[in-house]
Amino acid sequence: MDSGEVTIGAFAVICGGAALGFLVRRFLREHHLEPRTQDAVKVATGVVASMTALVLGLLVASAKGGFDTHAAEARTFVINVTLLDRSMRLYEPPLTDERKELAKFAADIRDKLWNPQSTLGTNQILHELDHIRNRFRNLDPQTLQNKSLKGRYMSLSDTVVLAANELLLQEPVSVPIQLIVIVDIWLAITFFAFALFAPFNLVSAASLAVGAAAVALALFMIVEMNAPFQGFIIVPPTTMDGAISEITGS
């Protein structure tokens, strides 16, 4: 689901509802505009607006929760892959080739997550880590320090495997298009009622347009946060870039 299409569609539907309200108002008779009629419309509109606000609030909370979860998973991966690299520096003789493979693995993870044009396959990337772990298993440490480090490598690489799987294998969450349509209809009804009793002038029309834009941007934010590694609102790749620079720079 494209966030731009959702936003433009919502704005058009809401503005259409408001425009219809202004149009219908021209055909209302005097008794349609009496206070009791307006009160009844306001009550009904309040119910619809409350339901819409509740659903939007839940969608924002859900999207933000998922976004924060993915950000935490990325941080966990960076922390563990950095710890693994720092431990590998202590082994004698140096694990130069293994560290190069680890750097490539981290760079491929970064490319897979943040580059929409990436052609790397998930299984291909995970196989790179399996190859590194096999090299750890084949180490033949002769000193107590190296024996201790080998055990640490296997333990940390287990954690890296779990973190990488969480990042790569989770299916993207998308808001059902049916739910978006229902919310758009509710918003159109609400803005129709607002315009129904408002005088048609530049100020009222501009106010309703600003309100429609604000709600449409809320839907934009919801859709964007459900794709946390690509789009306009993303988990910053700076920590991943820092980890890759640390691994390759020493």
C-alpha positions as CSV (number, residue, x, y, z in Angstrom):
1,M,0.0,0.0,0.0
2,D,1.5,3.3,-1.1
3,S,1.4,6.0,1.6
4,G,1.1,8.8,-1.0
5,E,-1.9,7.2,-2.6
6,V,-3.5,6.7,0.8
7,T,-2.9,10.3,1.8
8,I,-4.1,11.9,-1.5
9,G,-7.1,9.6,-1.5
10,A,-8.1,10.4,2.0
11,F,-7.7,14.2,1.4
12,A,-9.8,14.0,-1.7
13,V,-12.6,12.0,-0.1
14,I,-12.7,14.3,3.0
15,C,-12.7,17.5,0.9
16,G,-15.4,15.9,-1.3
17,G,-17.5,15.4,1.8
18,A,-17.0,19.0,2.8
19,A,-17.8,20.3,-0.7
20,L,-21.0,18.2,-0.7
21,G,-22.0,19.7,2.6
22,F,-21.5,23.2,1.3
23,L,-23.6,22.3,-1.8
24,V,-26.4,20.6,0.1
25,R,-26.6,23.7,2.4
26,R,-27.8,25.8,-0.5
27,F,-31.0,23.6,-0.8
28,L,-31.8,23.5,2.9
29,R,-35.0,25.4,4.0
30,E,-35.2,27.5,7.1
31,H,-36.6,24.9,9.4
32,H,-33.7,22.6,8.5
33,L,-31.4,25.1,10.1
34,E,-33.2,25.5,13.4
35,P,-31.1,24.9,16.6
36,R,-32.8,21.5,17.4
37,T,-31.9,20.2,14.0
38,Q,-28.4,21.4,14.3
39,D,-28.1,19.7,17.8
40,A,-29.3,16.4,16.4
41,V,-26.7,16.6,13.6
42,K,-24.0,17.6,16.0
43,V,-24.7,14.6,18.2
44,A,-24.6,12.2,15.3
45,T,-21.5,13.8,14.0
46,G,-19.9,13.6,17.5
47,V,-20.5,9.8,17.6
48,V,-18.9,9.3,14.2
49,A,-16.0,11.7,15.0
50,S,-15.4,9.8,18.3
51,M,-15.3,6.4,16.6
52,T,-12.9,7.8,14.0
53,A,-10.6,9.3,16.6
54,L,-10.6,6.0,18.5
55,V,-9.7,4.0,15.4
56,L,-7.0,6.5,14.3
57,G,-5.6,6.5,17.8
58,L,-5.4,2.7,17.9
59,L,-3.8,2.6,14.4
60,V,-1.2,5.2,15.4
61,A,-0.4,3.4,18.6
62,S,-0.1,0.1,16.8
63,A,2.2,1.5,14.1
64,K,4.3,3.3,16.6
65,G,4.7,0.2,18.7
66,G,5.8,-1.8,15.6
67,F,8.2,0.9,14.6
68,D,9.8,1.0,18.0
69,T,10.1,-2.8,18.0
70,H,11.9,-2.8,14.7
71,A,14.2,0.0,15.9
72,A,15.0,-2.0,19.1
73,E,15.7,-5.1,17.0
74,A,18.1,-3.1,14.8
75,R,19.9,-1.8,17.9
76,T,20.2,-5.3,19.3
77,F,21.7,-6.6,16.1
78,V,24.2,-3.7,16.0
79,I,25.3,-4.2,19.6
80,N,25.8,-8.0,19.3
81,V,27.6,-7.8,15.9
82,T,29.9,-5.1,17.3
83,L,30.6,-7.2,20.4
84,L,31.4,-10.2,18.3
85,D,33.8,-8.1,16.2
86,R,35.6,-6.7,19.2
87,S,36.0,-10.2,20.7
88,M,37.4,-11.4,17.4
89,R,40.2,-8.9,17.6
90,L,41.6,-10.6,20.7
91,Y,42.2,-14.0,19.0
92,E,45.7,-15.0,18.1
93,P,46.6,-15.4,15.2
94,P,44.2,-12.6,14.0
95,L,40.9,-13.7,12.4
96,T,41.3,-11.3,9.5
97,D,39.3,-13.3,7.0
98,E,36.5,-14.0,9.5
99,R,36.2,-10.3,10.3
100,K,36.0,-9.3,6.6
101,E,33.2,-11.8,6.2
102,L,31.4,-10.4,9.3
103,A,31.7,-6.9,7.8
104,K,30.2,-8.1,4.5
105,F,27.4,-9.8,6.4
106,A,26.6,-6.6,8.3
107,A,26.8,-4.5,5.1
108,D,24.4,-6.9,3.3
109,I,21.9,-6.7,6.2
110,R,22.1,-3.0,5.9
111,D,21.5,-3.1,2.2
112,K,18.7,-5.5,2.4
113,L,16.8,-3.5,5.0
114,W,17.3,0.1,3.8
115,N,17.9,-0.2,0.1
116,P,14.6,-0.8,-1.8
117,Q,16.5,-1.8,-4.9
118,S,18.5,-4.5,-3.2
119,T,18.5,-7.9,-4.9
120,L,20.0,-9.8,-2.0
121,G,18.0,-12.8,-0.8
122,T,17.3,-13.4,2.9
123,N,18.6,-17.0,2.7
124,Q,21.7,-15.8,1.0
125,I,22.5,-13.3,3.7
126,L,21.8,-15.8,6.5
127,H,24.0,-18.3,4.7
128,E,26.9,-15.9,5.1
129,L,26.5,-16.0,8.8
130,D,26.3,-19.8,8.8
131,H,29.7,-19.8,6.9
132,I,31.2,-17.6,9.6
133,R,29.9,-19.8,12.4
134,N,31.4,-22.9,10.6
135,R,34.8,-21.2,10.6
136,F,34.4,-20.6,14.4
137,R,33.7,-24.3,14.9
138,N,36.8,-25.2,12.9
139,L,39.1,-23.1,15.1
140,D,41.7,-25.1,16.9
141,P,42.6,-22.9,20.0
142,Q,45.8,-23.9,21.8
143,T,45.7,-21.4,24.6
144,L,43.2,-20.9,27.4
145,Q,42.4,-17.4,26.1
146,N,41.7,-18.7,22.6
147,K,39.5,-21.5,24.0
148,S,37.5,-19.1,26.0
149,L,37.2,-16.8,23.0
150,K,35.9,-19.6,20.8
151,G,33.1,-20.3,23.2
152,R,32.3,-16.6,23.3
153,Y,32.2,-16.5,19.5
154,M,29.7,-19.3,19.3
155,S,27.5,-17.7,22.0
156,L,27.5,-14.2,20.4
157,S,27.0,-15.6,16.9
158,D,23.9,-17.4,18.3
159,T,22.5,-14.1,19.4
160,V,23.4,-12.5,16.1
161,V,21.5,-15.2,14.3
162,L,18.4,-14.5,16.3
163,A,18.7,-10.8,15.8
164,A,19.2,-11.2,12.0
165,N,16.3,-13.5,11.7
166,E,14.0,-11.1,13.6
167,L,15.1,-8.3,11.2
168,L,14.9,-10.2,7.9
169,L,12.2,-12.8,8.3
170,Q,9.4,-10.6,9.8
171,E,6.6,-10.0,7.3
172,P,5.8,-6.3,6.8
173,V,2.6,-5.2,8.5
174,S,0.1,-3.3,6.4
175,V,-3.1,-1.6,7.3
176,P,-6.1,-3.4,5.6
177,I,-7.3,-1.2,2.7
178,Q,-10.9,-1.9,3.8
179,L,-10.1,-0.2,7.2
180,I,-8.7,2.8,5.4
181,V,-11.8,3.0,3.2
182,I,-14.1,2.9,6.3
183,V,-12.1,5.6,8.1
184,D,-12.2,7.8,4.9
185,I,-16.0,7.4,4.8
186,W,-16.4,8.3,8.5
187,L,-14.2,11.4,8.0
188,A,-16.2,12.4,4.9
189,I,-19.4,12.2,6.9
190,T,-17.9,14.2,9.7
191,F,-16.7,17.0,7.4
192,F,-20.0,16.9,5.5
193,A,-21.8,17.7,8.7
194,F,-19.2,20.5,9.6
195,A,-19.8,22.1,6.2
196,L,-23.6,21.6,6.3
197,F,-24.1,24.4,8.8
198,A,-21.1,26.5,8.1
199,P,-21.2,29.6,5.9
200,F,-19.4,29.1,2.6
201,N,-16.5,31.6,2.6
202,L,-12.8,31.5,2.3
203,V,-12.1,31.1,6.0
204,S,-14.5,28.2,6.6
205,A,-13.4,26.4,3.4
206,A,-9.7,26.9,4.2
207,S,-10.2,25.7,7.8
208,L,-11.9,22.5,6.7
209,A,-9.1,21.9,4.1
210,V,-6.5,22.3,6.8
211,G,-8.4,19.8,9.0
212,A,-8.6,17.4,6.1
213,A,-4.9,17.7,5.4
214,A,-4.1,17.0,9.1
215,V,-6.2,13.8,9.2
216,A,-4.8,12.7,5.8
217,L,-1.2,13.2,7.1
218,A,-2.2,11.0,10.1
219,L,-3.0,8.2,7.7
220,F,0.3,8.9,5.9
221,M,2.2,8.5,9.2
222,I,0.4,5.3,10.0
223,V,1.2,3.7,6.6
224,E,4.8,4.9,6.7
225,M,5.6,3.6,10.2
226,N,4.4,0.2,9.2
227,A,7.4,0.0,6.8
228,P,10.1,1.2,9.2
229,F,13.1,0.6,7.0
230,Q,11.9,2.2,3.7
231,G,10.0,5.3,2.9
232,F,9.8,8.8,4.4
233,I,9.6,7.8,8.1
234,I,12.4,5.2,8.8
235,V,14.5,3.8,11.5
236,P,17.8,5.7,11.0
237,P,20.6,3.5,9.6
238,T,23.3,5.5,11.4
239,T,23.9,2.9,14.1
240,M,24.3,0.2,11.5
241,D,26.6,2.4,9.4
242,G,28.7,3.1,12.6
243,A,29.0,-0.6,13.3
244,I,30.1,-1.4,9.7
245,S,32.7,1.4,9.8
246,E,34.0,0.1,13.1
247,I,34.4,-3.5,11.8
248,T,36.0,-2.4,8.5
249,G,38.1,0.4,9.9
250,S,40.3,-1.5,12.3
